[in-house]
Amino acid sequence: MKESRNWFPMPKKDAIFFIAIVLYVLLFFLPWTYEIKLLDISLVAWGGSLLFFLTPITGILVALSERQDKRK
């Protein structure tokens, strides 16, 4: 049996997805975004709403692509 250094193996696509979410949150939720407004709505609200919609959709697409890769 191949010994792994990680106690929890994470596929490469999942790791990239996780890093992308962290970078997105860091970008949109820093204090300088509180002052910026688009259509009289702060950038924090825009970032939160986009995160609310894009994260599940992207996660589902990543899971479906991994499922198709396993079938091949």
N, C-alpha and C positions, 0 to 999 in steps of 0.2 A: 504494500500500500504506500502510495506517495505521501510523504509527510509535508504538510503545509505549515508555513510560519504564521499564517493568520488563523485566529480562532473562529472567524466568521468569513468564509470565502464570499467575495463580492465580484460579480461579473464586471468587465471593463465598462460596458455601457451604463450600468447602474452607478458606478463610481463617477463617470463623467457627468451623468445627470445630477448626482448629489453635489458635485463641485459647482456645476452651473447654477443650481438653486442658491447655494451659499453666496456665490459672486453676485447674483441678481439681488439678493437681499442686501448685501453690503452696498451695492450701487444705489439702490432706490431708497434705503432707509437710513442713510447717513444724515446728520443734522443739516447739511446745506440744502437738502431737498425739501425741507419744511417751508422755505421761503418761495420756491419756484411754483408758479401757478399756471395751469393750462385750462382755459375755459372757466376760470375762477375756481378751479379745484386744484388742491396741492398735488405736487408730484408724488408724495407719499401715498395719497389715496389712489392715484392712477397706478402706481407700482403695485399696491396691494390688490387692487381689483384685477390687474393683469396676472399677478401671481395666482390669484384665486381661480382664474380660468385656464391659464396656460400650463400650470404644473400638473393637474390631473390628466389633461389631454396628452401632454408630452410623456407622462409616465405610462399611460395606456399604450401609446405608440411604441415606446421602448419595450414594454412587455410583449406586445404582439410581434415585434421584430425578432426578439429572442426566441419566441415560440416557433416562428417560421424557420429560424436558423437551426433549431434542434430537430425539426422534421426532415431537413435535408441530409 
